[in-house]
Amino acid sequence: MADTPLYLQAHFREQVKDTFEAGIQQTVSKFSDAGIIDPLWQADQVVYRTGSQVAFVETTGQRGGDTQQGEYQAGFRSGFKRDFEAAIQFDRNDARKLFTANLPTSEVQEEMQNAWHRKWDDVILDASRAQSLGGDKPYITPLALPSDMTVSVTWDKVTDPATTNTNLTYWKLAEALARMEVSEVDLDREMVTLYISPKMKQAWYAYAQAAANEMFAKLIAAWITKPSEGILGCKVVVTNRLYTSAGNVQAVLAAKRGFRIPPTTYEIKIDELADKRHATQIAAYANTGAVRRYDELVKLIWCDVTKPIVP
């Protein structure tokens, strides 16, 4: 009996899995800082209880009396894990590529890790705009998005004329940040990220060149020179995974505390497929999820990326 091929042996399978997980940790996705990992989220469904805002009251030094108290009675919010899979098949003539699948430098690892990063970005964006699930037990009643979560595509300065579409302007960004502050979000203490599309970035570049003396143009120019500084206190991430509808693109402004994420688990399977001329398949399975924990920490900004930004 012939020996079991290397790529079908248990230790090779474990090496592929370990290399994949290590690579995921070392090669950060665009949305890696999008949320907070909740180690207690182990079941398929997690239910968070959301309470009314906590407030301190002055006691003025009196003795006795009742303690002022609040309760977690405002409502519930559910999050669900999701299952994902990806598979690559190797013909018998692909032995050289297959035999290196356990190495960090292999094309197989690079392709699988990049594919997972793209899907992970989608998971976060889905959570940013999805209807919340809550209500009474079993806590799966769809809840509409709060009206102040979305900045319309026509927003201009401090009014919404509902006539002319605009791109991602200073006024849209300022409005989204102001809505967070109105909801008692302390932007000095939050890690806030702005997710924009390549077309939005391109419009920013053109505006910075055409209107160099305008305040927003100067902020953009400073960001171009030193991206780590961000804009208006926000880290900026460019991604082509943003939601699009009727030609308009939805930028996302979100604080890290706005999302909860379960620990992600991975599984790697390697099999020889007799019905596929004994091709070898590497299949990766992942289990994760994300839920928008606080609506006030996430804002959705509709933008017409075909429009130039003007002073």
ZITA-V760160 format. One record per residue. N is the residue number from 1. D_LAST is the distance of its C-alpha to the last C-alpha in whole Angstrom. Layout:
BEGIN
n = (N	N)
d_last = (D_LAST	D_LAST)
END
This chain:
BEGIN
n = (1	2	3	4	5	6	7	8	9	10	11	12	13	14	15	16	17	18	19	20	21	22	23	24	25	26	27	28	29	30	31	32	33	34	35	36	37	38	39	40	41	42	43	44	45	46	47	48	49	50	51	52	53	54	55	56	57	58	59	60	61	62	63	64	65	66	67	68	69	70	71	72	73	74	75	76	77	78	79	80	81	82	83	84	85	86	87	88	89	90	91	92	93	94	95	96	97	98	99	100	101	102	103	104	105	106	107	108	109	110	111	112	113	114	115	116	117	118	119	120	121	122	123	124	125	126	127	128	129	130	131	132	133	134	135	136	137	138	139	140	141	142	143	144	145	146	147	148	149	150	151	152	153	154	155	156	157	158	159	160	161	162	163	164	165	166	167	168	169	170	171	172	173	174	175	176	177	178	179	180	181	182	183	184	185	186	187	188	189	190	191	192	193	194	195	196	197	198	199	200	201	202	203	204	205	206	207	208	209	210	211	212	213	214	215	216	217	218	219	220	221	222	223	224	225	226	227	228	229	230	231	232	233	234	235	236	237	238	239	240	241	242	243	244	245	246	247	248	249	250	251	252	253	254	255	256	257	258	259	260	261	262	263	264	265	266	267	268	269	270	271	272	273	274	275	276	277	278	279	280	281	282	283	284	285	286	287	288	289	290	291	292	293	294	295	296	297	298	299	300	301	302	303	304	305	306	307	308	309	310	311)
d_last = (77	74	72	69	66	63	60	62	64	63	61	59	58	57	56	53	52	52	50	47	47	47	44	42	42	41	38	36	34	30	31	34	32	31	34	37	41	43	47	49	47	50	51	49	48	46	46	44	45	42	43	41	39	42	42	44	46	48	52	53	56	58	61	61	59	57	54	51	50	47	48	46	47	43	43	44	42	43	42	44	45	44	46	45	47	46	49	50	53	55	58	61	60	57	59	57	54	55	57	54	52	54	52	48	48	49	46	48	46	43	43	44	42	38	39	40	36	35	37	36	32	33	35	33	30	33	34	30	30	33	35	37	41	43	45	49	51	50	47	45	44	40	38	35	31	30	28	25	25	23	19	19	17	15	14	11	11	15	16	17	17	19	18	15	15	12	12	12	9	10	11	13	15	15	17	19	20	20	23	25	25	26	29	30	29	29	26	28	31	29	29	25	24	21	22	20	21	21	18	16	16	16	13	12	14	12	8	10	12	10	7	10	10	7	9	9	9	12	13	13	15	18	18	19	21	23	23	25	23	21	17	18	21	21	23	21	24	23	25	26	28	25	26	25	26	25	23	21	21	22	20	23	22	26	28	31	33	32	34	38	40	43	45	45	48	49	52	53	56	57	60	62	61	65	64	61	63	63	60	58	55	53	52	49	49	46	46	43	41	38	37	34	36	34	31	29	28	27	24	23	19	19	16	16	16	16	13	10	7	4	0)
END
